[in-house]
C-alpha cells in the first residue's frame, strides 16, 4: 500500500502527510520480508487505491477501527488484509490508522501465507481468512505490546517460526522470478523455460501455482512497477516509456491502463495529490 525505504531511520515522521513510520532495528530476519509500523498522527485518515506491485502486501491493524476494503464484491470491514500481486480494482479506507505493514516477495509469500498465491489472485482478502485463530492470537499479542520495536520484534519472531515449517519455492521457479526482477521485466518469455531446463508448459504451470501469475504477466508487472515509480517521481511518459523498455508511449499507456485503471498522467497526479 504505502512505499517506504528500508534504509531510513528507525522512526521518522512524514510531517507533510502526518504519518509516523517505524522500521525494525537491524531489519528483519527473513529474506524477502520488509516491515514497518505506521501511525496516523493527525487523524487524516487513509484513502488509497491498491495498485499491483511485485510483492504481496500484508497489513495488520492494531486499533479498534477496521479498514474498509471496497472492491468488486462491495464493501468489507477487515482488521487485517492481504493484497496479492494482482489485486484487481480495490480501495482501502481507514480512520485513526495504526498498523504493521509487510511487503513479501513472492518467495516469502509462498512460504508464509499458507495458501497457493494463485488462490489470492484478483482480490484483497483478510489475513484471518488465511491464518484463522493464529491471526486473531497474533493481533491480541500485538495489542498487548507497548512500543513499536516490541511489536515489530514480535511480528518478526512469528514469521520466523512460520518459515521454519513452511514449504520452499521450487528453485527453478525462484530463479526465473529473480531473473525477471533483475532484468526489470525486460525479458523474452520464450527464453525463460530454456533457462531453467523445463518445458514451457511445465514452467507456466509451476510458476503460476507458486507465484500467482504467468511468467509473461509477472514480467509485465515488474516493468509496470518501475514505470509507475518513475511517473510518480515526476518523469514524463515519453521518457518513462523509453527507460522502462516499452515499444512506445502508447504501449506504456496500455499497460498503465491495464494495471492501474488510469492513464500515466492520472497515475502521476495521484502521487502528487497524496503528497
C-alpha positions as CSV (number, residue, x, y, z in Angstrom):
1,X,0.0,0.0,0.0
2,X,2.5,2.6,1.1
3,X,6.0,2.7,-0.3
4,X,8.9,3.1,2.1
5,X,12.7,2.6,2.2
6,X,14.4,0.1,4.4
7,X,17.4,2.4,4.8
8,X,15.6,5.2,6.6
9,X,15.8,6.0,10.3
10,X,14.2,3.5,12.8
11,X,11.5,6.1,13.4
12,X,10.7,9.2,11.4
13,X,7.7,11.5,10.9
14,X,6.3,12.2,7.5
15,X,5.3,15.7,8.6
16,X,3.6,16.6,5.3
17,X,1.3,13.6,5.4
18,X,1.0,13.3,9.2
19,X,2.3,9.7,9.4
20,X,4.7,8.3,12.0
21,X,6.8,5.4,10.4
22,X,8.9,3.0,12.4
23,X,11.3,0.3,10.9
24,X,12.7,-2.7,12.8
25,X,16.1,-2.1,14.3
26,X,18.5,-4.2,12.3
27,X,16.0,-5.1,9.7
28,X,14.0,-8.4,9.5
29,X,15.3,-12.0,10.0
30,X,13.9,-13.3,6.7
31,X,14.9,-12.6,3.1
32,X,12.2,-11.1,1.0
33,X,10.4,-9.5,4.0
34,X,10.2,-5.7,4.6
35,X,8.3,-4.4,7.5
36,X,7.3,-1.1,9.1
37,X,4.8,0.3,11.6
38,X,2.5,3.2,10.6
39,X,0.5,5.6,12.8
40,X,-1.8,8.4,11.6
41,X,-0.6,11.2,13.9
42,X,-3.1,13.8,12.8
43,X,-6.2,11.7,12.2
44,X,-6.1,12.5,8.5
45,X,-7.4,9.1,7.6
46,X,-6.4,6.6,4.9
47,X,-7.9,6.6,1.5
48,X,-5.8,4.7,-1.0
49,X,-6.2,2.7,-4.2
50,X,-4.4,-0.6,-4.1
51,X,-2.1,-0.9,-7.1
52,X,-0.5,-4.1,-8.4
53,X,3.1,-4.5,-7.2
54,X,5.7,-7.2,-7.5
55,X,5.1,-8.0,-3.8
56,X,2.3,-9.3,-1.6
57,X,1.2,-6.6,0.9
58,X,0.1,-7.7,4.3
59,X,-1.4,-5.1,6.7
60,X,-2.3,-5.9,10.3
61,X,-4.4,-3.3,12.0
62,X,-3.7,-2.5,15.7
63,X,-6.6,-0.2,16.6
64,X,-10.2,-0.9,17.2
65,X,-11.4,0.7,13.9
66,X,-11.3,-1.8,11.0
67,X,-10.2,-1.0,7.5
68,X,-12.9,-0.7,4.8
69,X,-12.0,-2.5,1.6
70,X,-14.0,-1.6,-1.5
71,X,-13.8,-3.9,-4.4
72,X,-15.8,-5.7,-7.0
73,X,-17.7,-7.6,-4.2
74,X,-18.7,-4.4,-2.4
75,X,-17.6,-3.0,1.0
76,X,-16.0,-5.2,3.6
77,X,-14.6,-4.3,7.0
78,X,-11.3,-6.0,7.8
79,X,-9.0,-5.9,10.8
80,X,-6.1,-7.2,8.6
81,X,-5.7,-7.6,4.9
82,X,-3.7,-9.3,2.2
83,X,-3.2,-7.7,-1.2
84,X,-1.8,-10.1,-3.9
85,X,0.4,-9.2,-6.8
86,X,-2.6,-8.5,-8.9
87,X,-5.3,-7.3,-6.5
88,X,-7.9,-6.2,-9.0
89,X,-9.8,-2.9,-8.5
90,X,-9.7,-2.2,-4.8
91,X,-9.6,0.8,-2.4
92,X,-8.7,0.8,1.3
93,X,-10.0,3.4,3.7
94,X,-9.5,3.8,7.4
95,X,-9.7,6.1,10.4
96,X,-7.2,6.5,13.2
97,X,-5.0,4.0,11.5
98,X,-2.3,2.2,13.4
99,X,-0.9,-0.8,11.7
100,X,2.0,-3.0,10.7
101,X,2.6,-3.4,7.0
102,X,4.7,-6.1,5.4
103,X,5.9,-6.4,1.8
104,X,6.6,-10.1,1.0
105,X,8.4,-11.2,-2.1
106,X,6.6,-14.0,-4.0
107,X,9.1,-16.4,-2.5
108,X,8.4,-15.2,1.1
109,X,4.7,-15.1,0.4
110,X,4.6,-18.7,-0.9
111,X,6.3,-19.8,2.4
112,X,4.5,-17.7,4.9
113,X,0.8,-17.2,3.8
114,X,-0.1,-20.9,3.9
115,X,-2.0,-20.9,0.6
116,X,-1.1,-21.0,-3.1
117,X,-0.6,-17.4,-4.4
118,X,-2.9,-18.5,-7.3
119,X,-5.8,-18.6,-4.8
120,X,-5.1,-14.9,-3.9
121,X,-5.1,-13.6,-7.4
122,X,-7.8,-11.0,-8.1
123,X,-8.9,-9.7,-4.7
124,X,-7.9,-8.2,-1.4
125,X,-8.7,-10.6,1.4
126,X,-8.5,-10.9,5.1
127,X,-5.4,-12.4,6.8
128,X,-7.8,-14.0,9.2
129,X,-9.2,-16.0,6.3
130,X,-5.8,-17.5,5.7
131,X,-4.4,-17.8,9.3
132,X,-7.6,-18.3,11.2
133,X,-7.1,-18.4,15.0
134,X,-3.4,-17.7,14.6
135,X,-4.2,-14.3,13.1
136,X,-6.6,-13.5,16.0
137,X,-4.0,-14.5,18.6
138,X,-1.3,-12.5,16.9
139,X,-3.4,-9.4,16.9
140,X,-4.1,-9.8,20.6
141,X,-0.4,-10.2,21.3
142,X,0.5,-7.1,19.3
143,X,-2.2,-5.1,21.1
144,X,-0.6,-6.0,24.4
145,X,2.8,-4.6,23.5
146,X,3.7,-1.0,24.4
147,X,6.4,0.0,21.9
148,X,6.8,-0.2,18.1
149,X,10.1,-2.1,18.4
150,X,8.4,-4.7,20.6
151,X,5.6,-5.1,18.1
152,X,8.0,-5.4,15.1
153,X,10.1,-7.9,17.0
154,X,7.0,-10.0,17.9
155,X,6.0,-9.9,14.2
156,X,9.4,-10.9,13.1
157,X,9.6,-13.8,15.6
158,X,6.1,-15.0,14.4
159,X,7.2,-15.0,10.7
160,X,10.5,-16.8,11.6
161,X,8.5,-19.6,13.3
162,X,6.2,-20.0,10.3
163,X,9.1,-20.0,7.9
164,X,10.7,-22.9,9.8
165,X,7.9,-25.2,8.9
166,X,6.9,-23.7,5.5
167,X,7.3,-25.1,2.0
168,X,10.1,-23.7,-0.2
169,X,9.6,-22.4,-3.7
170,X,10.9,-24.6,-6.4
171,X,14.5,-23.5,-7.2
172,X,13.7,-23.2,-11.0
173,X,10.6,-21.0,-10.3
174,X,12.6,-18.8,-7.9
175,X,15.4,-18.5,-10.4
176,X,13.0,-17.4,-13.2
177,X,11.4,-14.8,-10.8
178,X,14.8,-13.5,-9.8
179,X,15.8,-13.2,-13.5
180,X,12.6,-11.2,-14.3
181,X,13.3,-8.9,-11.4
182,X,16.9,-8.4,-12.2
183,X,16.0,-7.5,-15.8
184,X,13.2,-5.2,-14.7
185,X,10.7,-7.2,-16.6
186,X,12.6,-6.8,-19.9
187,X,12.9,-10.5,-20.8
188,X,11.9,-12.7,-23.7
189,X,9.4,-15.0,-22.0
190,X,10.1,-17.8,-24.6
191,X,13.7,-17.9,-23.3
192,X,12.7,-18.4,-19.6
193,X,11.8,-22.1,-19.9
194,X,15.0,-22.8,-21.7
195,X,17.0,-21.0,-19.0
196,X,15.8,-23.5,-16.3
197,X,15.7,-26.6,-18.4
198,X,11.9,-27.1,-18.3
199,X,9.3,-27.2,-21.0
200,X,7.2,-24.1,-21.4
201,X,4.1,-25.9,-20.2
202,X,5.8,-27.1,-17.0
203,X,7.2,-23.7,-16.2
204,X,3.9,-21.9,-16.8
205,X,2.1,-24.4,-14.6
206,X,4.6,-24.4,-11.7
207,X,5.3,-20.6,-11.9
208,X,1.6,-19.7,-11.7
209,X,1.0,-22.1,-8.8
210,X,3.8,-20.7,-6.8
211,X,3.9,-17.0,-7.8
212,X,0.3,-16.5,-8.7
213,X,0.9,-15.1,-12.2
214,X,2.2,-16.5,-15.5
215,X,5.8,-15.6,-16.3
216,X,4.6,-13.2,-19.0
217,X,2.3,-11.4,-16.6
218,X,5.0,-11.3,-14.0
219,X,7.4,-9.6,-16.4
220,X,4.7,-7.1,-17.3
221,X,4.0,-6.3,-13.6
222,X,7.7,-5.8,-12.8
223,X,8.1,-3.4,-15.8
224,X,4.9,-1.6,-14.8
225,X,6.2,-1.1,-11.3
226,X,9.4,0.6,-12.4
227,X,7.3,2.8,-14.8
228,X,4.9,3.7,-12.0
229,X,7.7,4.7,-9.7
230,X,9.2,6.9,-12.5
231,X,5.9,8.5,-13.3
232,X,5.2,9.2,-9.6
233,X,8.7,10.7,-9.2
234,X,7.8,13.3,-11.9
235,X,9.3,11.6,-15.1
236,X,7.3,12.3,-18.3
237,X,5.5,9.5,-20.1
238,X,7.8,9.5,-23.1
239,X,11.0,9.3,-21.1
240,X,9.5,6.6,-18.9
241,X,8.4,4.5,-21.8
242,X,11.9,4.6,-23.3
243,X,13.7,4.0,-20.0
244,X,11.5,1.1,-19.0
245,X,11.6,-0.8,-22.3
246,X,8.2,-0.1,-23.8
247,X,7.9,-0.1,-27.5
248,X,6.5,3.4,-27.5
249,X,4.4,5.8,-25.3
250,X,1.2,4.1,-26.5
251,X,2.5,0.8,-25.2
252,X,3.1,2.3,-21.8
253,X,-0.3,3.9,-21.8
254,X,-2.0,0.5,-22.4
255,X,0.0,-1.2,-19.6
256,X,-0.7,1.5,-17.1
257,X,-4.4,1.5,-18.0
258,X,-4.5,-2.3,-17.6
259,X,-2.7,-2.4,-14.2
260,X,-3.8,0.9,-12.6
261,X,-7.1,1.6,-14.4
262,X,-6.0,5.1,-15.4
263,X,-3.6,7.0,-17.8
264,X,0.1,7.6,-16.9
265,X,-0.8,11.3,-16.3
266,X,-3.5,10.4,-13.9
267,X,-1.3,7.9,-12.0
268,X,1.4,10.6,-11.5
269,X,-1.4,13.0,-10.4
270,X,-2.5,10.6,-7.7
271,X,1.0,10.6,-6.2
272,X,1.1,14.4,-6.3
273,X,-2.3,14.8,-4.6
274,X,-1.2,12.3,-1.9
275,X,1.8,14.3,-1.1
